[in-house]
Amino acid sequence: MCKLCFYLVFLCFGQCFGVIYHLNETEYEKLPRLSELENYEKCMEESGGIYCVAHLELYNYSNSDLYTLIREYSDHALKHYNYTKLDRGICVTQTCKNYARNTGLDINRDLAVVLEGCLNETMIKKYGLSAKVYNKNCDKESDKNQLHIDFYDYVFLGVFVTLLMLALIGSFCEVDKNQKKEISGKTFIACFSVPENYKQLTAIDQSDPRMSIFKSAHAFRTLASFFIVHAHVGLMIGSAFTADPHTFEKAYESAVLRITFSGMNIVQYFFFMTGLLLTYITLMKAETHHFSWKIIPTIIVLRWWRLTPSAAMVVAFSATWMRHLGSGPLWTSWIVNGSSHQCRRYFWAHIFYVNNYIPEDVVCVFQTWYIAADTQIFIAAIVIHFAIRNRSTKFKTIALTALLLLSMASPALHVWWQDLDAFSMQKPDVYRTLIDDNFRRLHVLGHNNLGCCIVGLATGHLIYWLQQNKIQYPNFRIGNLLCWCVIPMFIVVLYFSSLFIHDGERPSLALRMLFAGTNRALFGFIAAFWAVGVVMNFNGCSKAIMEWQGWVVPGRLSYGVYLLHNIFIELGQGMRTQLVPVSFYNMCRWC
């Protein structure tokens, strides 16, 4: 116990040397600007104009105090950007024409040499530092009006037009049927009817009264989706192309904002619900149907068919027509050579839900890692459920406990073997590059997220047993109080996560492994208490607020919002022509 306390104190207050944790405004102004964007529209209006976004890396050819300052400040990657790597949007034909003339180079023929030499000259004059270009994306005025449509664009257009026509025909048939007051069974074309789908969207399912205990799931789904979208909007604000990166870095000094930077595991709620609903619904249907192992492929295919059409259309749109919808200094790097290129290359991985195991697939509709992980978890969960469903309660308890311990050991072993952080933290440079070993090797992998689903499986069995035995405690005051504390308990777990974002040495391997192994399970147990509290009818648990009918529609739309929201974020990022200020207003505007 004393050793654990020592680790916690060291985590919060430990310091190390050779790293600069804070700079005042005067000292910070000595650093080169992290990013700059010259006027893109004006450059593209010029005949023969060439605009490049260049990524520079500083290097020290002499004993420069400024370079040492930059290096030591950037080494604190938890809270600071890497200022040894800069981004510059530059109109080469204007800014570098004197350099090209003086060196006898031709801008069109020797573009790479002119660009690097011009920027290096500027850095030497302003800061006494040398820089080399390690990546660039250039737009030419002569290419700006050219639309390169290929075979895949036509395929997507054909599918989209077909679906649109089916929706129009289905809607017309539905309206005509209603006007004639005809009563008929549901047809294939009716599945595409807008009125019919709207009716399904707003309908309250009353097929089995026992399912009413999950009414509050709509509220949790809506709230979780809102916070996920809010976190992704941070890409717009926290990317390198912000007007005041120092202000963004200061946000990491706020205890409240550090909680939001540590909230990646909010998706664990969805994994918990996967296990809970799978077990509960299967047990409920088993009362009237006989299920055998042979039905597992059918269940998996039906789930794949339910999720894939909409997800595939979003990925296909990102791979095809999205790259034609705009322009800007960041359009080529973010859209054409970024998400669109990767979606074309890894489209198959998104269709078969293995994209979370491909480290190179970074920016193609990156939020779909969750759908892939959830599908993998679902397949594992359905096998586990069928393996233990007819066993004794003791066997189920031992089996699920053993599986939970194994699922907790998995992320801990990743931390040990690959020397990772305790969880995927939203560091400034992660917003900038979307590249993070902790995210790709720890956070998104299906087997590392199985723990919450195992807790959900166990909770499903418990809830079914409680309902079968009609066990309720409506006036249990302690249960009532604890149920109201469910959301605050989630926040407390996030607060403990935020303690890892600190000034000082990196937490010990033992502490990182401990947290990596337990934090997902903690989310699961808190969610399990909420679910059991609903069944046991603790007054005030969710009756007044969480079961409000107004949560139903946004809850059902949350999957569509989850799929589509990042498209708008990417479009906004790609069409950005100036640096964006860090402000609460900008965050709300994009939400």
Secondary structure, DSSP 8 states (H G I E B T S, - for coil): -HHHHHHHHHHHH---SS------HHHHTTS--SEEE--HHHHHHSTT-EEEEEEEEEE-SS--HHHHHHHHHHT-TTTS--TTEEEEEEEHHHHTHHHHHHHT--TTTTHHHHHHHHHHHHHHHHHS-EEEEEEEEEEEGGGTT-----HHHHHHHHHHHHHHHHHHHHHHHHHHHHHTT------TGGGG-HHHHHHHHH----S-GGGGGGTTHHHHHHHHHHHHHHHHHHHHHHSS-BS-HHHHHHGGG-HHHHHHHTGGGGGHHHHHHHHHHHHHHHHHHTTTS---GGGHHHHHHHHHHHHHHHHHHHHHHHHTGGGGS---TTHIIIIIIIIIHHHHHSHHHHHTT-GGG-TT--STTGGGHHHHHHHHHHHHHHHHHHHHTTS-HHHHHHHHHHHHHHHHHHHHHHHHHHT--SS----HHHHHH---HHIIIIIS-GGGGHHHHHHHHHHHHHHHHHHHTT---TT-HHHHHHHHTHHHHHHHHHHHHHTTS-SSS---HHHHHHHHHHHHHHHHHHHHHHHHHHHTT-TTSSTTTTT-GGGHHHHHHHHHHHHHHHHHHHHHHHT--S-B---HHHHHHH-
